[in-house]
Amino acid sequence: MTKKMDKKTRDELIAKADKLLKYETGKVITWCGNCGNYGIQNAFMRALVLEGLERKDFALFFDIGCSGNGADKFEANTLHGLHGRTISTAAGAALANDKMKVIAFAGDGATFSEGVNHLVHGVRNNFPLVFVHHNNENYGLTIGQASATTRCGVKMNGTPDGVVVEPINPLQFVLSLDPTFVARGFSGDVDHLTELFRLALRHKGFAYLEILQSCPTYNRTTPEDWYASRVKYVEDLKDYDCHDIWAARKLVQDMDKEIYLGLIYENNGRKDFLSLQKSREGRETSLVEEVRRYDVRALI
Ligand SMILES: Cc1ncc(C[n+]2csc(CCOP(=O)(O)OP(=O)(O)O)c2C)c(N)n1
């Protein structure tokens, strides 16, 4: 099941196709054939174009991993940082320059193991950035170890007898932290994912976007058709209120049969971290514009 882009949006995208091509570096691709990362990056590039964002308007922060190798493919302001640390690096940039959109990408190893502390405080502080969790349910780049989102019983390269503990449910975890934006997309539905990226880019605060991503090489338990036959859309639910956190928590419980995609939860009533700073009240300039230069030659 997929959700098709409406004709008006598609026509707009076709008219701006030259802008899409500008983001391509043309470097050799290191992803496997059929990797979900192709769909994710395609959807993201489309969203940038449709939102009218130019290269100068945004900065991308990549973590380590297959998802992180997306940095090679993107002609933009990018930083490829340490494993699990992309949220903290991106938060620094977002606070220093609030005139730029900041988007951070990471795999589930980075998000729910190495960097889970940064996720907790990123959501809690409501840092003004978009965070994209590529959930391929394994450590892809280090060739298929189990991560905190690998399902119980699944045999991976480091656990040949199967994973013996239950996985973290990413959305349940994030919803327990009182977030301001939670959405879920699927790498196999690029049109729908494009719209979710657009919503996330418009959100003022920490926008958490989980993307269910197929990993054809190391995670054979949940390939693309496994998801495609199970995903459902929040937009098709009658009376679903994405401002009701209890409804959201209930909706994300099932990770096996009824996997809902869409805008799961949004709260626009909470200010982002920067807007809460007294010292920033009434300022038109961003921190980077206020940096003073000192002549340190005499000290050296
Ligand atoms: C601090 C640190 N620990 C471990 C590694 C080794 N390492 C490189 S890639 C990787 C796996 C990444 O998995 P995930 O974050 O799920 O991203 P994916 O490759 O699946 O996109 C690991 C553990 C590292 N580079 N840095």
The ligand as an SDF file (V2000), in Angstrom:
LIG
                    3D

 26 27  0  0  0  0  0  0  0  0999 V2000
   31.9160    5.4930   18.7200 C   0  0  0  0  0  0  0  0  0  0  0  0
   31.8560    4.4260   17.6610 C   0  0  0  0  0  0  0  0  0  0  0  0
   31.4780    3.1670   17.9960 N   0  0  0  0  0  0  0  0  0  0  0  0
   31.4010    2.2110   17.0470 C   0  0  0  0  0  0  0  0  0  0  0  0
   31.7280    2.4960   15.7380 C   0  0  0  0  0  0  0  0  0  0  0  0
   31.6770    1.4110   14.6750 C   0  0  0  0  0  0  0  0  0  0  0  0
   30.5120    1.5280   13.8240 N   0  0  0  0  0  0  0  0  0  0  0  0
   30.6050    2.0880   12.5870 C   0  0  0  0  0  0  0  0  0  0  0  0
   29.1670    1.9780   11.7410 S   0  0  0  0  0  0  0  0  0  0  0  0
   28.4260    1.1920   13.0150 C   0  0  0  0  0  0  0  0  0  0  0  0
   27.0140    0.6820   12.8750 C   0  0  0  0  0  0  0  0  0  0  0  0
   26.0250    1.7300   12.5750 C   0  0  0  0  0  0  0  0  0  0  0  0
   24.7230    1.2150   12.7300 O   0  0  0  0  0  0  0  0  0  0  0  0
   23.4800    2.1690   12.7340 P   0  0  0  0  0  0  0  0  0  0  0  0
   23.7330    3.3390   13.6140 O   0  0  0  0  0  0  0  0  0  0  0  0
   22.2590    1.3810   13.0150 O   0  0  0  0  0  0  0  0  0  0  0  0
   23.4420    2.7290   11.2290 O   0  0  0  0  0  0  0  0  0  0  0  0
   23.2490    1.9380    9.8320 P   0  0  0  0  0  0  0  0  0  0  0  0
   24.6200    1.5390    9.3690 O   0  0  0  0  0  0  0  0  0  0  0  0
   22.3800    0.7460   10.0870 O   0  0  0  0  0  0  0  0  0  0  0  0
   22.6050    2.9570    8.9500 O   0  0  0  0  0  0  0  0  0  0  0  0
   29.2920    1.0250   14.0960 C   0  0  0  0  0  0  0  0  0  0  0  0
   28.9580    0.3560   15.3640 C   0  0  0  0  0  0  0  0  0  0  0  0
   32.0970    3.8170   15.4270 C   0  0  0  0  0  0  0  0  0  0  0  0
   32.3970    4.1790   14.1810 N   0  0  0  0  0  0  0  0  0  0  0  0
   32.1620    4.7490   16.3970 N   0  0  0  0  0  0  0  0  0  0  0  0
  1  2  1  0
  2  3  1  0
  2 26  2  0
  3  4  2  0
  4  5  1  0
  5  6  1  0
  5 24  2  0
  6  7  1  0
  7  8  2  0
  7 22  1  0
  8  9  1  0
  9 10  1  0
 10 11  1  0
 10 22  2  0
 11 12  1  0
 12 13  1  0
 13 14  1  0
 14 15  2  0
 14 16  1  0
 14 17  1  0
 17 18  1  0
 18 19  2  0
 18 20  1  0
 18 21  1  0
 22 23  1  0
 24 25  1  0
 24 26  1  0
M  CHG  1   7   1
M  END
$$$$
